[in-house]
Amino acid sequence: MMMTLLRIGVRRACGGGAVMRMRMGMGLARFASTARVNTGWRRAAASMGGVVATGAAVALAAAAAAAASNSNDNVLVGASPLVVVSAAAEQQTPLAVAQEAENMYGSNPKAIYDMVGDYLKNGGERHAEVLWRYARACRDYSTEVSDKKEKKRLIFEGFEAAKEAVELDDRSFGSHKWVAIMTNATGEYLGSKQQLLDAYKIKAHFERACELNPQDATSRHLLGVWCFTFADMPWYQRKAAAALFATPPTSTYEEALQHFEQAEKLDPGFYTKNAMYLGKTHLRLHNKAEARKWLQACLDMTATNEDDHQAQAEAAKLIRHT
């Protein structure tokens, strides 16, 4: 019986196609005169025009603001070392391609997939910041494909791109974030056993993403989802995990709650699912007043995509128990 360990939502930008609202990564953010990076993927479609914006939008913003001396520059936050891309940069440099992917984010997933894919297939540099965006494009495009074989092909193509990105640059925040997401996505095809075997890897990559970019609310949220998943795991799945590991993956609701609260602190109201999980976790801990507060907060948010509607549908069911 197949199970999905991490249910990573796919969101749809206000003006465009399906996008993974996980903000996995933006990496390239435009600094305003205040040199401040917008880190909220909730606002990606409206204020960033790029990914993270990521739609997965990861707004990543690490302490890059301090390095932004020119408000007209694009700063690549997901990579290490920090790289500033001049507006006059040649269009086919890898960072220019990454920037273009950011500019297109939230619109047509296939167009981004084709643009980045053509660059790579035509001999473009296999740069980490290009590759993780290609992984994201594969995932986003897969949500719009109806053919099951093509959907699977896109997921595994994206996984290979994300894996290569991490191998090329272990300090790229977006690469770690997306290899975790794509590893989880392949598990939906490889079965429950492989999902369990990959569990520690997924957690490690989310933790590394949080370490590299502590201001990214989405990575923190996903780490919370990982913890909640294993804290909430039914007995038969625990038994299966015990057969595979000397020390099976475990967590607690308290640990999950800390991550959800930290994500909310980083970017208040950034995601319906974070509010829903805050309510759900408090409910598991028998904190009914807090559970109701967060579930109602989820229901009060404006739903702009299927991901939001799913979160609110679950919140509506859970709030009956508060």
N, C-alpha and C positions, 0 to 999 in steps of 0.2 A: 504494500500500500504506500503510495507516494505521499510525502508530506512536504510542506514548504516551511523551512525553518524561519527565514526572514521574509516577511511580506513587505516588500519595498514598493511603495506606491508610484504610479505613473500619473503625472499631472499634465494638464493641458493649459498652455499659456493663453492669456486672454485673447490674443489675436492670432493664434496659429495652431500648428499641429501638436501632436502628442509630444510631451517633453517630460523627462524624468525630473520631477521637481525635487530631487534630492540634492541639488546643489552640489553636486559632487564636484564640482569643481571649477569653477571658473578660472581661474588662474589669471586671466588678463582683465584688469579692471581699470576703468578710467577714473583718474583722481580729479576731484573737483578742486576749486581753489583752496579748500580747507585740507586738501590732501587726505581725505577720508574715503575709505573704500566701503561701498554699500554691501553689507553682508547678508541681507535678507532675501531668501529666494521667494518669499511670499510676494516681494515687490519686484521680482525680476522682470516680469513682462512689462510692468509699467515704467520702471526707472532705469533698467539696464540695457535692454535691447540685446543683451548677450547672456550668456549662460551664467550662470551663476553669478551668477546669475544663475547659473546653471540650471537651470531647470532642473535638473538636477541641479540646478542652478547653484552652484555653490559659490557663494560669494566669497570666497576666501579671502581673506584679507589679512593676513598675518601682520606682523609689525612692519609691513611694507610701507605704511603711510610715512614713516619717518624717513624713508629713502626717496620719497617722491619730491624731487626738487623742482620739477617742471609739471605744471598742472595739465599740460597738453600731451604728456607722454602716456603710453600704455604700459602698465607695470605687470609683469608676469609674476604672480604671487605663488602659483602652484609649484614652481620649479626652484631648484637651488643650484647655483646661487641666484639671487634676485637679478632679473634681467630687464633692462628698460629698452623698449622698442620704440624707435623714433617714428613719427608719423610718416616720414619720408622713406621708411625702410622699403626695400625691394619687395614687391608683392609675393614673390615665390620663395622667400625665406621661410623656414619652418615657423618662426614666431609670427610672421605676417599671416600665414595660413591659420595658425591658432587664433590670432586676433579676428580674422574673418569669420571663423567658426563661432566665436563669441558674439560678433555683431549679428550673425544670422540666427543665433539661438532663440528659440521660442517661436520660430516661424515654421518652415517646412523641413521636417526631419530628413526626408529623402534628399532634398537639395544639399543639406549639410553632409550627409553620407556620401553623396556623389562628389561634392567638391573636395572633401578631404581624401576620399578614396582615390580620386583621379590624381591628386598630388602625389600620394604614396605609390600608386601604380606606375606613374611616369618618372620614377627615379628620385622623388623628393626625399630629403633627409628624414630618416626615421627617428625623429626627435620625440622625447617623452611627452612634451606638451601637445604635440600633434596626435600622438598615438592614443592618449587617454581620451582625447576629444573624439577620436574616431570610434573608440569603444562606446562612448556615450551616444554617438550618432547611431551606431549599430543597435543599441538597446532602444533608443527612441523610435527608430524606423521600424523595429520589430513589432512595436505595439500597434502599428498601422497595417501590418501585413496579415492577410487572412490565411494564406497557405502555410500549413504547419511545418513543412519541410524547409521553406524559406525562412520562417521565423526561427527555427532551430539553427539554421546556417548562420543567420545574423548574430544570434546569441553567442555561438562559439567563435565566430570571427571577432566579435567584440572582446571576448575573453582573451583571445590570443594577443590582441592589440594592447590590452591593459596590462597583461603579464609582461609583454616586451617593454612597455613603458617603465614599469617598476625596475626591470632588470637594467635599463639604461640609466635611470636616475632614481636612486633609493630615497632621495630627499624631495621628490615631487609629491606634494600633498594630493593633487588630483589623481595621480597614478595609483596611489595606495587606496584612495576612496573608491575608484572605479574598478580596480581589480577585485576588491571585496564584493562590490555589487555584482560584477559579472561572474565571479566564482559562485555566488549564491544563485544567480540565474541559470548557470549550467547545471546546478544540482537538481533543478526541477526536471531535467531530462535524464540525469544519471542515477536517480533513485535515492531513497532514504539513507542507505548505507554511506554513499559518497557524500551526501549532505552532512552527515554526522562527522565523517572523516575530515571534511573541510572546515568544520565549525571553528576550530582553534585558529586556522589561517585567516578566516574572515574577521574574527575578533581582533587578531594581531594587526591586520591592515587598517581597520577602523581606528584602533588605538594609535597607530603610527600617524594616520591622517590627523587625528586630534592633537598629537604631539607637534606635528609640523605646522598646523594652523589651528591654534587653540581658540580662535575666534569664530570658527565655522560651526554654526548651530546644527547643521544637518548631520555632520559626522558624529557629533555628540548624541543627537537623537537616535541615529542608527545603532550606536553602541548601546543605547538604552533598549532598543528593540531586541538586540541580541540577548541582553541580560534578562529581559522580560520573557523571551521565548524559552530560555532554559529554566528559569524559575517556574514557569507555568507548564512545563512539559509533563504530559500524563505518564503514568507509571509504566505503560508498555514501551514508550519511547525511551524512558530512563533505563529500562531493562536492556533494550537494544544498544544503547550507548555504553552500558556497562560491559557488554560483550565485546566491544570494539576497543575500549580504552582501559588501561589500568586505573587511570583517573579520568572519568568521564567529564565533559564540560558541565559546569554547574554555575548557578548564580542565584541571586535573591531578589525579591521585589524591592527591598530597600536599596540595593545597588542600582537597579533599573531606575528607580525613582530619582536618585541623585543625578543620573545622566539626563533624564527628561527635564528636571528642574534647572540644570545647568544650561541646557539648550534654550529653555524659555528665558533664562536670565540673559543669555547672549543676544537673543533676538525675540523680544516679547511678541506673542501672537503670530509667529512666522509660519505656523503650519497647523492645520486642523488636526492632523494625526498626532502631533505632539500633545495638544490639549486633550485629545481623546485618550491617549496612553497615560497621561497624568491622572485623568479620572479613573481609568481602568485599574491602574496600579494602586491608587488610594483605596479603591473598592476592594481589591484583593487583601489590602492591609486593614480592612474594616474601618477606614476613615471616611465614613459616609458623607459627612459635611464637606470635606475637601473634594471627595469624588464628585459630588453634585456640582460644586463650584466649577470644576474643570470641564465636566461633561456639558454643562450649560454654556460655558465659554466656547466650546467647540460648536455647539448648535447655533450660537449667536454669530459665528463668523459667516462671511459671505462665501458661498460655494460657487466656484468658477469652473470646476472640472469634475470628472468622474471620481477622481481620488478624494476630493473634498466631500462629495456626496456619500461615498462609501464610509468615510470616517464619521460623518454625521448620522448615517443610518445605524452604525454600531453604537454611537453615543446615545442615540434615542432609545435603543434597547437596554443599554446599561443603566441609564438614569432611572429606569423604573425600579431598580433595586436599591436606590439610595433613600 
